[in-house]
Amino acid sequence: MSTIAFDQFALTRIADFARSLSRLHQVARRHPVDDDQIDREFNAVCQSVWGYTTDDFSDDLFSLDDHAWLDTLDEAHARIFAAEQGYDLIDDEGMLTDWWGYCWMILAEKRGLLTLENRAAARAAIEERYSSAPNVIGFIVAR
């Protein structure tokens, strides 16, 4: 039987960037929390770790095999995958609540999808979708 060992000090500990999000998830166990607030916090973590968010690239850029792999990913395999790429998905309580989303970002990084070109294309698609919506008068884009 082989053992996989990782230098825990060489891993980027995502939990260090996700303290506010983890606290928000704890609050959500006791009181309703707006999904948009959780999304904003998740995006803040991604921005801090990678400089990009899941809104900065299209899901279509992943292969069918990547989608199938992500759909079957469990916590144990996610932890190994993340560690192989230099990331730690564990906090003081155990596995981070948003581990799957972080794996999405790690895979995007591994596939080279975190680029300015992909960000511009994703933003253009979002703007087009909002512009074509019948009840939208305008929208504000933060850059």
N, C-alpha and C positions, 0 to 999 in steps of 0.2 A: 504494500500500500504506500502510495506516495503522499507526501505532505506539501502543501503549498505554503510558503512562508513569505511574508511581505515585511519590509522595513516600515513599521508604523510611523516613524519619524520622517520618512521620505514621501508620505502620502499627503495630499491636500485634504484636510479635514473639513468637509463641506459643512458640518455642524457648527464650526466656528463662524460661518457666514449666515447661518440659518437660525440664530437664537430667537429673533423676533417672530419668525414663521413658526418655530416650534412652540413658542408661548401662545401664539394665536391658535394653533391646533389644540393646545391644552384648554384654552378658553372655550373653544368650539365644542368641547365635550360636555360643557356645563350650560352654555348659552348659545343661542343662534349667532352665527357670524356670517357676514356678507361674503359670498363667494368671490366677489370682485376684490375684496380686501385680501383674501388668501391669494388670489391670482397676482395681485400687485406685490405682495411679499415674496411669493415664489419668483417672480420676475426680478425683483431686487436681488435675491440670492444669486440667480443665474447671471445677472449683470455683474455682480461683484466677483464671481468665480471665473466666468468665461468672457465677460464683456459683451455677451449676446444673450438673447432670450429665445424661447421657443417660437416667438412671433417673428424672429429674424431669418427664418428659413422655411421652406415649404416641406410639408410631409411627403410630397411627391418626389423629393430628391432622394429619399431612401429607397432601396431596392425592395422587391417583394420579399426576399429572404430576410432583410432587416426588419420589415414589418412583422413577419411571422415570428422571428426571434423575439422581438419586443413583446408580442402578444402572449408568448409562452414564458416570459421571464418571471422567475420567482425571486424571493428575497435572498436566498442562499446564492443563486447564480449571479444575481445583481451585485452582491457584495464582492464576489470573486472578480467579475468583469470590471467593476469600478477600481478595485485594487490593482488589477493588471494594467489599468490605464493611469494609475497614479492618484486615485481618489479613495477616500474613506467615507462610507455612507452611515456610520454609526455615531450616535451621540451618547450622552450619559444614561439615557433611558433605553437604548437599543437602536434598532434600525430607524432611520429618519422616515417620517411619515410620507414624504414626497420622493422616496427613493426611485420610483419608476420614472418620474419626470427628470430626475438628475441623470438616470441612465440614458434617457432620450438625448440629453445635452452631451453627455460623454460620447455617445455613439456619433452624434453630429460632428463633434470635434474630431473624432477618430476618422470619419469619412471626409473630412476637409470641407464641411458644409458651412462653417462659421466664417463667412467672407463678407466683405462689404458689398460685393455684387449680389449675393443671395439676400442680404439684408434689404438692399434697394428693391429687388424684385418682389420680395415678400411684402414690403411696405406698399409698393405700387398695387399689388393685388388686393391688399386690405382697403386701400383708398378707393379702388375701382368698385369693390363690393359695396362699400358705404355710399359711394356716389350714385350707384345704380339703384339703391334702395328707395322705394317710392315715398317714404315718410321722412327722409333725411333732408334737412335744409342745408346743413353744412357740418363740418367736423373740424376739430383742432388736432393737429399732429405735433407732438412734442419731439423734438430732435435733439 
